[in-house]
């Protein structure tokens, strides 16, 4: 079975990016403040689906994640800066910023427990 996702402006964004294998990592423009990020290296075999959440880790760099494809406990490693209009990789980790292609799904930080518009540029 397959799942299909699409971007909804101001709510979520689905896409891909090229890692730059640098500690000054790739920037992904989302157009909103990210609340939740799912990312996967699609070029290198054996890489996990990583989930980063700005509530679990509210300070940058957001370096706490879960592996969506395993039952492993939360992992503390390297990760992303969650910025007002996107995310920026902060390491050359194979799981999110090696010289490879990555797919991602990002969900916006919505105000009022989802009843208000997305939060832009704090």
C-alpha positions in Angstrom: 0.0 0.0 0.0 1.1 3.6 -0.6 0.4 6.9 1.0 0.4 10.1 -1.0 1.0 13.6 0.5 0.8 17.1 -1.0 1.8 20.5 0.2 -0.9 22.9 1.5 0.4 26.5 1.7 0.8 27.7 5.2 0.0 24.3 6.7 2.4 21.7 5.4 5.1 21.2 2.8 6.3 18.1 1.1 9.4 18.0 -1.0 13.0 17.0 -1.4 16.4 18.6 -1.0 20.1 17.9 -1.7 22.3 17.6 1.3 25.6 19.6 1.2 27.6 17.4 3.6 28.6 20.4 5.8 28.1 21.5 9.4 26.7 24.7 7.7 24.0 22.6 6.3 21.3 22.9 3.7 18.5 25.4 4.3 14.9 24.3 3.4 12.5 27.2 2.9 9.0 26.3 4.1 7.2 29.6 4.2 6.1 29.0 7.8 7.6 28.2 11.2 8.0 24.4 11.4 6.4 22.5 14.3 7.2 18.9 13.1 9.6 17.5 10.5 9.9 14.1 8.9 13.0 13.5 6.8 14.7 10.5 5.0 17.8 9.9 3.0 16.6 8.2 -0.2 20.0 7.6 -1.8 21.8 5.6 0.9 20.4 2.2 1.9 19.6 1.5 5.6 18.7 5.1 6.5 15.9 5.7 8.9 12.9 8.0 8.8 13.6 10.8 11.3 11.0 12.8 13.2 12.0 16.2 14.8 9.5 18.1 16.9 9.8 21.7 18.2 7.8 20.9 21.3 10.0 18.0 22.4 13.1 20.1 21.6 12.1 23.8 21.7 15.7 25.2 21.4 18.1 25.2 18.5 19.6 23.1 17.3 16.7 20.7 17.5 18.8 17.5 18.1 16.2 15.2 19.5 14.5 12.8 17.1 12.6 9.5 16.8 13.1 6.9 14.2 9.6 6.5 12.6 10.5 3.0 11.2 11.6 1.5 14.5 10.5 1.3 18.1 13.7 2.9 19.4 13.5 5.5 22.2 14.1 9.1 21.5 17.7 9.8 20.2 19.9 12.8 21.0 22.3 13.5 18.1 22.6 16.3 15.6 19.8 18.0 13.8 18.2 21.2 12.5 17.6 24.8 13.5 13.9 25.5 13.3 13.7 29.0 12.0 10.8 31.5 11.4 10.3 30.4 7.7 12.1 27.1 7.3 14.7 24.7 8.8 18.5 24.5 8.4 20.6 21.4 8.8 23.4 21.7 11.4 25.6 18.7 10.7 26.8 16.5 7.9 25.0 13.5 9.2 24.1 10.8 6.7 20.5 10.8 8.1 19.7 14.3 7.0 22.6 16.2 5.4 25.2 14.1 3.6 25.8 14.4 -0.2 22.5 12.7 -1.0 18.9 13.4 -1.8 16.4 13.6 1.1 12.6 13.7 1.1 10.7 15.6 3.8 7.3 16.5 5.1 7.0 19.6 7.4 4.0 20.6 9.4 3.5 24.3 10.4 3.3 25.6 13.9 -0.4 26.5 14.0 -1.7 29.0 16.6 -4.6 28.4 19.0 -4.3 24.6 19.1 -5.0 24.6 15.3 -7.8 27.0 15.4 -5.7 30.1 14.3 -3.7 30.7 11.1 0.0 29.5 10.9 2.6 31.3 12.8 4.8 33.3 10.5 8.1 35.0 11.3 8.6 35.4 15.0 
